[in-house]
Amino acid sequence: MYCCRWFVLCENVVVDATTNNLTMVNALSVLRTHTFPAHHLRFSFAAILDQKEAEGPLSLRFVREMKEKDEILFTTGTFDQAPKVAQFFLNFPMGIRLFEKGTVTFRVEAKEGDLDWYSVGSQSLLVEHFEPAPASDAKTESTE
C-alpha cells in the first residue's frame, strides 16, 4: 500500500535535471472564469507517495471526479519494482476543461499487482463564475 505524502494542483511543474527535485509554480485552489465550459491553459499536478508495504508491480493514475463517471486523465505504465517513494507528476500541455462552477476533486490512485485501484490522495479545486467588468464608457479628452 502507498500513502500520499503530499499532492498539489498547480500551473506548472519543473524538474531539476541534477537533483530530480520538483518546483510547483502557482499552486491552484480557486479558478475563476466568466464562461462555461472554460479552458484553463496551464494545469499540472505533482504528488509524492510513500510505500508502506509492496504488493507487486505499481501503476498510478490521475482521476477527475465527475457526476456521471469519473474521468481518468492519465495512467502511468507499470513499474515492475515498486519504489519506496514514488514521484508522480504531469504538465498537461493542452490545459484542462472546466464544465461548470463548483468544486472539482482530483485523485491520485494506485494499483499494485492484480489488486484493485485505490485512492492514495485527493485535492479539490473551486471553480467560480465571475462577471467581467463592463467596458468603460469614459471618454478621454486630449489637450494639445
C-alpha positions in Angstrom: 0.0 0.0 0.0 1.0 3.6 -0.7 0.1 6.7 1.2 0.3 10.3 -0.1 3.0 12.5 1.5 1.7 15.5 -0.5 -0.3 16.3 -3.6 -0.5 19.7 -5.3 -2.6 21.1 -8.2 -0.6 23.9 -9.9 0.0 25.7 -13.2 3.4 24.1 -13.9 5.9 21.5 -12.5 9.6 22.0 -13.2 12.0 19.1 -12.6 15.6 19.9 -11.7 17.8 17.7 -14.0 20.5 17.3 -11.4 18.6 16.7 -8.2 15.3 15.4 -9.6 13.6 17.9 -7.2 10.3 19.4 -8.2 9.2 23.0 -8.2 5.5 23.7 -8.4 4.6 27.0 -9.9 1.4 28.8 -8.9 -0.5 26.4 -6.7 -4.2 26.3 -7.5 -7.1 26.2 -5.1 -9.5 28.5 -6.9 -10.1 29.2 -10.6 -12.4 31.9 -11.9 -14.0 32.1 -15.3 -16.8 34.0 -17.0 -17.9 31.3 -19.4 -18.6 27.6 -19.3 -17.2 25.3 -20.5 -13.9 27.1 -19.8 -10.4 26.1 -20.8 -7.6 26.7 -18.3 -4.4 26.6 -20.4 -1.9 25.8 -17.6 -2.7 22.8 -15.4 -0.4 20.4 -13.7 -0.2 18.2 -10.7 2.5 16.6 -8.5 2.4 14.1 -5.8 4.9 12.1 -3.6 3.8 8.7 -2.5 5.4 6.6 0.2 5.3 2.8 0.1 4.1 1.1 3.3 4.0 -2.5 2.0 4.6 -3.7 -1.5 2.1 -6.0 -3.1 3.7 -6.2 -6.5 4.2 -4.0 -9.6 2.9 -0.5 -9.3 0.7 1.6 -11.6 -0.6 5.1 -10.9 -3.3 7.2 -12.4 -4.7 10.7 -12.1 -8.6 10.9 -12.0 -11.1 13.8 -12.1 -14.3 13.0 -10.2 -17.4 13.6 -12.4 -21.1 13.4 -11.7 -21.8 10.5 -14.2 -18.5 8.7 -14.3 -15.0 9.6 -13.1 -12.6 10.6 -15.9 -9.1 9.1 -16.0 -6.8 11.8 -17.1 -3.5 10.0 -17.1 -2.2 6.5 -16.3 1.4 5.5 -15.9 3.0 2.4 -17.2 3.7 -0.4 -14.7 6.8 -0.2 -12.5 8.0 -3.8 -12.1 9.8 -2.9 -8.9 7.6 -1.0 -6.6 9.6 2.1 -5.5 9.9 3.1 -1.8 9.0 6.6 -2.8 7.0 7.4 -6.0 7.3 10.8 -7.6 4.2 11.3 -9.8 3.6 14.5 -11.8 2.4 15.7 -15.2 2.1 19.1 -17.0 -1.0 18.9 -19.2 0.2 20.6 -22.4 -3.3 21.5 -23.6 -4.6 22.5 -20.1 -7.9 21.3 -18.7 -11.5 22.0 -19.5 -13.9 23.1 -16.7 -17.5 22.3 -17.3 -19.4 24.1 -14.5 -18.9 26.1 -11.3 -18.4 24.2 -8.1 -15.8 22.0 -6.5 -13.8 19.7 -8.7 -12.0 16.9 -7.0 -8.9 15.2 -8.4 -7.5 11.9 -7.1 -4.2 10.0 -7.4 -4.9 6.3 -7.4 -2.5 3.3 -7.2 -2.8 -0.3 -8.3 -0.4 -2.9 -7.1 -0.1 -6.2 -8.9 -3.5 -7.7 -9.5 -5.2 -5.7 -6.7 -7.9 -3.2 -7.4 -7.2 0.6 -7.8 -7.4 2.5 -4.6 -7.2 6.2 -3.8 -4.0 7.5 -2.4 -4.8 11.2 -2.1 -7.2 13.8 -3.4 -7.2 17.6 -3.9 -10.2 19.9 -4.6 -10.3 22.9 -6.9 -13.0 25.5 -6.5 -14.3 26.8 -9.9 -16.1 30.1 -9.6 -18.1 32.1 -12.1 -17.5 35.9 -12.4 -18.9 38.6 -14.5 -16.3 40.7 -16.3 -16.2 44.4 -15.5 -18.3 46.3 -18.1 -16.3 48.2 -20.7 -15.7 51.8 -19.6 -17.8 54.5 -21.4 -15.5 57.2 -20.2 -14.2 59.5 -22.9 -10.8 61.0 -22.8 -10.0 64.4 -24.0 -6.7 65.3 -25.5 -5.1 68.6 -24.6 -2.8 69.9 -27.3 
